[in-house]
Amino acid sequence: MTITSAIVLLSVYWFVVLFIVLPINITTQNDEQNIIEGTAPSSPVEPNLKRKFSITTVVSVILWIPTCLAINLFY
């Protein structure tokens, strides 16, 4: 596996995990009945993006390392 392939694989894992993690533990403006004018009622009140990016990175690396090892050892 080349370095480019490894980076692409990590990027794919990262974005897939991000889209899984984003809707977890979200509170919308509609849930709190505090809708700010000009925004969608489904907008998150506190998205916690820094925490979600950190979780995404850790989970992606945990998935990526065994995949890279398996590809390098068996192919």
C-alpha positions in Angstrom: 0.0 0.0 0.0 1.4 3.4 -1.0 1.3 6.4 1.3 -1.3 8.0 -1.0 -3.6 4.9 -0.7 -3.2 5.0 3.1 -4.1 8.7 3.3 -7.1 8.2 1.0 -8.3 5.3 3.1 -7.9 7.3 6.3 -9.9 10.2 4.8 -12.7 7.8 3.7 -12.9 6.3 7.2 -12.8 9.8 8.8 -15.7 11.2 6.8 -17.8 8.1 7.1 -17.3 8.1 10.9 -17.9 11.9 11.0 -21.4 11.4 9.4 -22.2 8.7 11.9 -21.0 10.8 14.9 -22.6 14.1 13.9 -26.2 13.4 14.8 -25.4 11.7 18.1 -26.4 13.6 21.3 -27.8 16.7 19.4 -30.4 19.0 20.8 -32.2 21.2 18.3 -33.7 24.6 18.7 -37.1 23.0 18.2 -36.5 20.6 21.1 -35.8 23.6 23.5 -38.5 25.7 22.0 -36.0 28.5 21.5 -36.0 29.1 17.8 -33.8 32.0 16.7 -35.4 34.1 13.9 -33.8 33.4 10.5 -32.5 29.9 11.4 -34.0 26.4 10.8 -35.8 24.9 13.8 -33.7 21.8 13.3 -30.5 23.8 13.9 -28.4 22.4 16.8 -28.2 24.5 19.9 -24.7 23.3 20.9 -23.1 21.2 18.1 -19.9 20.4 20.1 -17.9 20.1 16.9 -14.4 20.0 18.5 -15.4 17.0 20.6 -17.0 15.2 17.7 -14.0 15.8 15.5 -11.8 14.4 18.2 -14.0 11.3 18.6 -14.1 10.9 14.8 -10.3 11.1 14.5 -9.7 8.5 17.3 -12.3 6.0 15.9 -11.0 6.5 12.4 -7.4 5.7 13.4 -8.5 2.7 15.4 -10.3 1.4 12.2 -7.5 2.4 9.9 -4.5 0.9 11.5 -5.7 -2.8 11.4 -6.9 -2.3 7.8 -3.5 -1.0 6.7 -1.8 -3.8 8.5 -4.0 -6.4 6.9 -3.6 -5.0 3.5 0.2 -4.8 3.9 0.5 -8.3 5.3 -1.8 -10.2 3.1 -1.7 -8.4 -0.3 
